[in-house]
Amino acid sequence: MTKIDIISGFLGAGKTTFIKKLLQEAISGEQVVLIENEFGEIGIDGGFLKDSGIEIREMNSGCICCSLVGDFGKSLSEVLTKYKPDRIIIEPSGVGKLSDVMKAVQDVIDEHEVVLNSAVAVVDASKCKMYIKNFGEFFINQIEHAGTIILSRTGNISEDKLKKAVELIREHNTKATIITTPWDELDGKVILATIEGAADLEAELMAELKEQREHDHEHEHHHHDHDGECCHHDHDHHHEDEEEHEHEHHHHDHDGECCHHDHDHHHEHGEDCTCGCHDHDHDHHHHHADEIFGSWGMETPDQYSKEDLEKILEALGDDDRYGMVLRAKGMVPCTEGGFIYFDYVPGESNIRPGKPDVTGKFCVIGSKLKEEALKELFSK
């Protein structure tokens, strides 16, 4: 199965630099074809397939680089048939629409064993506002259709300007993961894992919570006899869990309604919510963890000091103000440089230095969480 990754970005955003980073640090062991369209610059020192309009050259990394002209879909099919690569990276024109490229890829999926693995937009953080104003249709199309948005040149602008760039992007795409950490602080493998959706903090915490609940249940079952009744303790946070918990990436299985989680992991609730977040007092012993508990999270480029986090984690113990917080985890840029990580369970917390992540992020798991209060607490 060939993976197809589309790396879009406006002219001069840094697409080629980013692709080289992926090739060198993340996918050097794969057989990769890099496709550039007719607006891309390309040196021709390999063969030329006249019939299909494909220019071929070998890159130093061993990657095959093509420039497609004419019928893009037909040419893409020929590349797939001829090379059968592990991965194809498509670098569209800087003025091309990401949605058009995605459609062209989708059209060939039925004919070949391929999957549209990701759609990425590289955005120059220092020029985001200007590009939206002057090149709205093309620039916004790339933002709207991207699953991951990678900000370039973030190390050269102020924290306030970076925050405003993120806010502008969020006006056009509320779901995409936005990478705000400077590229040179990140390993290409970390970036690729984020693009492919492997780095889901909310899913990780839910799995940890499920494992802990199952362990507590086994412990209680061994030491107590309750005639099959559910044993409640610690504010009713631990419940018998007899079914397997299957957690879909970024959303729960509730018909796409109230328990949907976007990339920013914001958990919406409504009056008709069936996830169990509003009614926590009845018998839940047949429910999945994600039905009993809610989650809230946010992504941010803001910098925090150790003292900032200590105050936040101490405040999480206030059930009346923030809801019953069972677990919290995060990693954020530090005011003194680098990143700091934290973990929290009631009565215990840990703050430590950590390697840079793609952006700052928090996730909180608990019961009857008061999301507006949590947002205010974590925001700077």
Residue pairs with C-beta under 8 A, 6 or more apart in sequence:
1 113
1 114
1 115
2 80
2 84
2 85
2 86
2 87
2 88
2 112
2 113
2 114
2 115
3 86
3 87
3 88
3 114
3 115
3 117
4 87
4 88
4 89
4 90
4 105
4 114
4 115
4 116
4 117
5 87
5 88
5 89
5 90
5 117
5 118
5 119
5 120
5 195
6 89
6 90
6 92
6 98
6 101
6 102
6 105
6 116
6 118
6 119
6 120
7 15
7 18
7 19
7 89
7 90
7 91
7 120
7 122
8 15
8 91
8 92
8 96
8 98
8 101
8 119
8 120
8 121
8 122
8 142
8 146
9 15
9 18
9 94
9 121
9 122
9 123
9 142
10 94
10 95
10 123
10 124
10 131
10 135
10 138
10 139
10 142
11 94
11 95
12 94
12 124
13 94
13 122
13 123
13 124
13 152
14 122
14 124
14 152
14 153
15 91
15 94
15 122
16 91
17 152
17 183
18 122
18 150
18 152
18 183
19 34
19 89
19 91
21 183
21 188
21 191
22 89
22 188
22 191
22 192
23 32
23 34
23 59
23 61
23 63
24 61
24 188
25 187
25 188
25 189
26 187
26 188
26 189
26 191
26 192
27 87
27 188
27 192
28 61
28 62
30 85
30 86
30 87
31 83
31 85
31 86
31 87
32 61
32 62
32 63
32 64
32 85
32 86
32 87
32 88
32 89
33 63
33 64
33 65
33 66
33 79
33 83
33 85
33 87
33 88
33 89
34 59
34 63
34 64
34 65
34 66
34 88
34 89
34 91
35 65
35 66
35 67
35 68
35 76
35 79
35 88
35 89
35 90
35 91
36 42
36 65
36 66
36 67
36 68
36 91
37 67
37 68
37 69
37 72
37 90
37 91
37 92
37 93
37 96
38 67
38 68
38 69
38 93
39 93
39 94
39 95
39 96
40 67
40 91
40 93
42 55
42 57
42 65
42 67
43 57
44 55
44 57
45 57
45 58
46 55
46 56
46 57
46 58
47 56
48 54
48 55
48 56
49 56
49 78
52 70
52 74
52 75
52 78
53 68
53 69
53 70
53 71
53 75
54 66
54 67
54 68
54 75
54 78
54 79
55 66
55 67
56 64
56 65
56 66
57 64
57 65
58 64
58 65
59 65
64 83
64 85
66 75
66 79
68 75
68 76
68 79
69 75
72 101
72 104
73 104
73 107
73 108
76 88
76 104
76 105
76 108
77 108
77 111
77 112
79 85
79 88
80 88
80 108
80 112
80 114
81 112
87 117
88 114
90 101
90 105
92 98
92 101
95 135
95 138
96 138
97 138
97 141
97 142
98 119
98 121
98 141
98 142
98 144
98 145
98 146
99 141
99 144
99 145
102 116
102 119
102 145
105 114
105 116
106 116
108 114
109 115
109 116
117 196
118 147
118 148
118 195
118 196
119 145
119 146
119 147
119 148
120 146
120 147
120 148
120 149
120 150
120 195
121 142
121 143
121 145
121 146
121 148
121 149
121 150
121 176
122 149
122 150
122 152
123 131
123 142
123 143
123 149
123 150
123 151
123 152
123 165
123 169
124 131
124 151
124 152
124 153
125 151
125 152
125 153
125 154
125 157
125 161
125 162
125 165
125 180
126 153
126 156
126 157
126 161
126 165
128 151
128 165
128 168
128 169
129 164
129 165
129 168
131 139
132 139
132 140
132 168
140 172
143 149
143 169
143 172
143 173
143 176
144 172
144 173
146 173
146 176
147 175
147 176
147 177
147 195
147 197
147 263
148 176
148 177
148 178
148 179
148 194
148 195
149 169
149 173
149 176
149 177
149 178
149 179
150 178
150 179
150 183
150 191
151 162
151 165
151 166
151 178
151 179
151 180
152 183
154 162
154 180
154 181
154 182
154 301
155 182
155 184
157 165
159 301
159 302
159 303
162 180
162 301
163 300
163 301
163 302
166 178
166 180
166 300
166 301
169 176
169 178
170 178
174 262
174 264
175 262
175 263
175 264
176 263
177 194
177 263
177 299
177 358
177 359
178 299
178 359
179 186
179 191
179 194
179 358
179 359
180 299
180 301
180 358
180 359
180 360
181 301
181 333
181 339
181 356
181 357
181 358
181 359
183 191
185 356
186 356
186 357
186 358
190 199
190 357
190 358
191 358
193 199
194 358
197 249
197 250
199 357
199 358
200 249
200 250
201 265
201 297
201 329
201 330
201 361
201 363
202 250
202 261
202 265
202 295
202 297
202 363
202 365
203 247
203 249
203 250
204 329
205 295
205 327
205 329
205 363
205 365
206 245
206 247
206 289
206 290
206 293
206 295
206 365
207 245
207 247
208 327
209 289
209 293
209 326
209 327
209 365
210 241
210 245
210 289
212 238
213 238
213 239
213 241
213 289
214 241
216 238
217 231
217 238
217 239
217 240
217 241
220 226
220 231
224 231
230 239
230 240
230 283
230 284
230 285
231 238
231 240
232 238
232 239
234 346
235 319
235 324
235 367
236 280
236 281
236 367
237 324
237 326
237 367
239 284
239 285
239 287
239 292
240 285
241 285
241 287
241 288
241 289
242 285
242 286
243 286
243 288
245 288
245 289
245 290
246 253
246 288
247 290
250 261
250 262
250 263
250 265
251 259
251 260
251 261
252 259
252 260
252 261
252 275
252 290
252 291
254 260
254 274
254 275
254 291
257 270
257 272
257 273
257 274
258 268
258 269
258 270
258 272
258 273
258 274
258 275
259 267
259 273
259 275
259 290
259 291
260 268
261 267
261 295
263 299
264 297
264 298
264 299
265 295
265 296
265 297
265 298
265 361
265 363
266 296
266 297
266 298
266 371
267 277
267 294
267 295
267 296
267 297
267 369
267 371
269 275
269 277
269 278
269 294
275 290
275 291
275 294
276 284
276 287
276 291
276 292
276 293
277 293
277 294
277 367
277 368
277 369
278 368
280 292
280 367
280 368
284 291
284 292
292 367
293 326
293 365
293 366
293 367
294 323
294 365
294 366
294 367
294 368
294 369
295 363
295 364
295 365
295 366
295 369
296 363
296 364
296 369
296 371
296 374
296 375
297 361
297 362
297 363
297 364
298 361
298 362
298 375
298 378
298 379
299 359
299 360
299 361
300 332
300 359
300 360
300 361
300 362
300 378
300 379
300 380
301 333
301 359
301 360
302 332
302 333
302 360
302 379
302 380
303 332
303 333
303 334
303 335
303 380
304 332
304 333
304 334
304 335
304 340
304 360
304 380
305 334
305 335
305 336
306 334
306 340
306 351
308 335
308 380
309 332
309 340
309 342
309 351
310 349
310 351
312 377
312 378
313 328
313 342
313 344
313 349
313 351
314 349
315 321
315 322
315 377
316 322
316 325
316 328
316 344
316 364
316 377
317 325
317 346
317 347
319 325
321 370
321 373
322 369
322 370
322 373
322 374
322 377
323 366
323 367
323 368
323 369
323 370
323 374
324 366
324 367
324 368
324 369
325 344
325 346
325 364
325 365
325 366
325 369
326 345
326 346
326 365
326 366
326 367
327 344
327 345
327 364
327 365
327 366
328 342
328 343
328 344
328 362
328 363
328 364
328 365
329 341
329 342
329 343
329 344
329 362
329 363
330 341
330 342
330 360
330 361
330 362
330 363
331 339
331 340
331 341
331 342
331 354
331 357
331 360
331 361
332 339
332 340
332 360
332 361
332 362
333 339
333 356
333 360
334 340
334 353
338 353
338 354
338 356
339 353
339 354
339 355
339 356
339 357
339 360
340 351
340 352
340 353
340 354
341 351
341 352
341 353
341 354
342 349
342 350
342 351
342 352
343 349
343 350
344 350
362 378
364 374
